[in-house]
Amino acid sequence: ELALERGWAINVGGGFHHCSSDSGGGFCAYADLTLLIINLFTYFSDRIKKVLIVDLDAHQVRGVFPK
């Protein structure tokens, strides 16, 4: 709710971005950011038009981008 009100958010508790859409990986069972973005576009499409992801890990994020 705060993110929608203020227009930005930070996910400090996540990091489950090592898995892909069809399998787990890197000790991650699901891709938290991907699920969040899908829900935002599904339930708040009137307010959310685009999302920016800044990932500072040294490896590619498999759960956010298609294989």
MARTOR-80632 format. One record per residue: chain; residue number from 1; y, z, x of N, C-alpha, C in turn. Coordinates in nm, 2 decimals. Layout:
<sites>
A, NUM, Y, Z, X, Y, Z, X, Y, Z, X
...
</sites>
This chain:
<sites>
A, 1, -0.12, 0.00, 0.08, 0.00, 0.00, 0.00, 0.13, 0.00, 0.09
A, 2, 0.12, 0.08, 0.19, 0.24, 0.08, 0.28, 0.26, -0.06, 0.35
A, 3, 0.15, -0.12, 0.39, 0.16, -0.25, 0.45, 0.22, -0.35, 0.36
A, 4, 0.18, -0.35, 0.23, 0.24, -0.44, 0.13, 0.39, -0.41, 0.11
A, 5, 0.42, -0.28, 0.11, 0.56, -0.24, 0.09, 0.65, -0.28, 0.20
A, 6, 0.60, -0.26, 0.33, 0.68, -0.28, 0.44, 0.67, -0.41, 0.51
A, 7, 0.56, -0.48, 0.48, 0.54, -0.62, 0.53, 0.47, -0.63, 0.66
A, 8, 0.41, -0.52, 0.71, 0.33, -0.52, 0.83, 0.23, -0.41, 0.83
A, 9, 0.13, -0.41, 0.92, 0.03, -0.30, 0.93, -0.03, -0.31, 1.07
A, 10, -0.09, -0.20, 1.11, -0.16, -0.18, 1.24, -0.30, -0.12, 1.20
A, 11, -0.40, -0.17, 1.26, -0.54, -0.12, 1.23, -0.58, -0.05, 1.36
A, 12, -0.56, 0.08, 1.37, -0.60, 0.15, 1.49, -0.74, 0.21, 1.48
A, 13, -0.80, 0.21, 1.37, -0.94, 0.26, 1.35, -1.05, 0.15, 1.35
A, 14, -1.01, 0.03, 1.36, -1.10, -0.08, 1.34, -1.17, -0.12, 1.48
A, 15, -1.18, -0.25, 1.49, -1.25, -0.30, 1.61, -1.38, -0.35, 1.59
A, 16, -1.42, -0.37, 1.47, -1.55, -0.43, 1.44, -1.55, -0.58, 1.43
A, 17, -1.49, -0.64, 1.53, -1.47, -0.78, 1.53, -1.57, -0.86, 1.62
A, 18, -1.67, -0.79, 1.67, -1.76, -0.85, 1.76, -1.87, -0.93, 1.68
A, 19, -1.89, -0.90, 1.56, -1.99, -0.97, 1.48, -1.94, -1.10, 1.42
A, 20, -2.03, -1.19, 1.38, -1.99, -1.31, 1.31, -2.01, -1.29, 1.16
A, 21, -1.97, -1.40, 1.09, -1.99, -1.39, 0.94, -2.13, -1.38, 0.89
A, 22, -2.22, -1.42, 0.98, -2.36, -1.42, 0.93, -2.46, -1.33, 1.01
A, 23, -2.40, -1.26, 1.11, -2.49, -1.16, 1.19, -2.40, -1.06, 1.26
A, 24, -2.46, -0.94, 1.29, -2.40, -0.84, 1.36, -2.39, -0.87, 1.51
A, 25, -2.32, -0.79, 1.58, -2.31, -0.81, 1.73, -2.22, -0.71, 1.79
A, 26, -2.24, -0.68, 1.92, -2.15, -0.59, 1.99, -2.14, -0.45, 1.92
A, 27, -2.25, -0.40, 1.86, -2.26, -0.28, 1.79, -2.18, -0.27, 1.67
A, 28, -2.15, -0.39, 1.61, -2.07, -0.40, 1.49, -2.16, -0.46, 1.38
A, 29, -2.16, -0.40, 1.26, -2.24, -0.45, 1.15, -2.16, -0.54, 1.06
A, 30, -2.03, -0.53, 1.06, -1.94, -0.61, 0.98, -1.81, -0.63, 1.05
A, 31, -1.74, -0.73, 1.01, -1.60, -0.76, 1.06, -1.50, -0.71, 0.97
A, 32, -1.44, -0.59, 1.01, -1.35, -0.52, 0.93, -1.22, -0.60, 0.90
A, 33, -1.16, -0.66, 0.99, -1.04, -0.74, 0.97, -1.07, -0.86, 0.88
A, 34, -1.18, -0.92, 0.90, -1.21, -1.04, 0.81, -1.23, -1.00, 0.67
A, 35, -1.29, -0.89, 0.65, -1.31, -0.84, 0.51, -1.17, -0.80, 0.45
A, 36, -1.09, -0.74, 0.53, -0.96, -0.70, 0.48, -0.88, -0.82, 0.44
A, 37, -0.88, -0.92, 0.53, -0.80, -1.05, 0.50, -0.85, -1.12, 0.37
A, 38, -0.98, -1.12, 0.36, -1.04, -1.18, 0.24, -0.99, -1.11, 0.11
A, 39, -1.00, -0.98, 0.12, -0.95, -0.90, 0.01, -0.80, -0.91, -0.02
A, 40, -0.72, -0.92, 0.08, -0.58, -0.94, 0.07, -0.55, -1.07, -0.01
A, 41, -0.61, -1.18, 0.04, -0.59, -1.31, -0.02, -0.65, -1.31, -0.16
A, 42, -0.76, -1.24, -0.19, -0.82, -1.24, -0.32, -0.74, -1.16, -0.42
A, 43, -0.69, -1.04, -0.38, -0.63, -0.95, -0.48, -0.48, -0.95, -0.48
A, 44, -0.42, -1.00, -0.37, -0.28, -1.00, -0.35, -0.22, -1.13, -0.31
A, 45, -0.28, -1.24, -0.37, -0.24, -1.37, -0.33, -0.10, -1.41, -0.37
A, 46, -0.05, -1.33, -0.47, 0.09, -1.35, -0.51, 0.19, -1.29, -0.41
A, 47, 0.14, -1.20, -0.32, 0.23, -1.13, -0.22, 0.20, -1.16, -0.08
A, 48, 0.07, -1.20, -0.05, 0.03, -1.23, 0.09, 0.01, -1.38, 0.10
A, 49, 0.08, -1.44, 0.19, 0.07, -1.58, 0.21, 0.01, -1.62, 0.35
A, 50, 0.03, -1.53, 0.45, -0.03, -1.56, 0.58, -0.05, -1.42, 0.65
A, 51, -0.14, -1.43, 0.75, -0.18, -1.31, 0.83, -0.17, -1.34, 0.98
A, 52, -0.12, -1.25, 1.06, -0.12, -1.27, 1.20, -0.21, -1.16, 1.26
A, 53, -0.30, -1.20, 1.34, -0.39, -1.11, 1.41, -0.36, -1.11, 1.56
A, 54, -0.33, -1.00, 1.62, -0.31, -0.99, 1.76, -0.42, -0.90, 1.82
A, 55, -0.51, -0.97, 1.89, -0.63, -0.90, 1.95, -0.61, -0.90, 2.10
A, 56, -0.61, -0.79, 2.16, -0.59, -0.78, 2.31, -0.72, -0.76, 2.39
A, 57, -0.83, -0.78, 2.33, -0.96, -0.77, 2.40, -0.97, -0.89, 2.50
A, 58, -1.06, -0.87, 2.59, -1.09, -0.97, 2.69, -1.18, -1.08, 2.65
A, 59, -1.24, -1.07, 2.53, -1.33, -1.17, 2.48, -1.29, -1.22, 2.34
A, 60, -1.35, -1.33, 2.31, -1.31, -1.40, 2.18, -1.36, -1.31, 2.06
A, 61, -1.29, -1.31, 1.96, -1.32, -1.24, 1.84, -1.41, -1.32, 1.75
A, 62, -1.54, -1.29, 1.74, -1.63, -1.38, 1.67, -1.62, -1.35, 1.52
A, 63, -1.58, -1.24, 1.47, -1.58, -1.21, 1.33, -1.45, -1.26, 1.26
A, 64, -1.35, -1.30, 1.33, -1.23, -1.35, 1.27, -1.23, -1.50, 1.27
A, 65, -1.27, -1.57, 1.37, -1.27, -1.71, 1.38, -1.41, -1.77, 1.36
A, 66, -1.42, -1.88, 1.30, -1.55, -1.94, 1.28, -1.62, -1.98, 1.41
A, 67, -1.75, -1.98, 1.41, -1.82, -2.02, 1.53, -1.79, -2.16, 1.57
</sites>
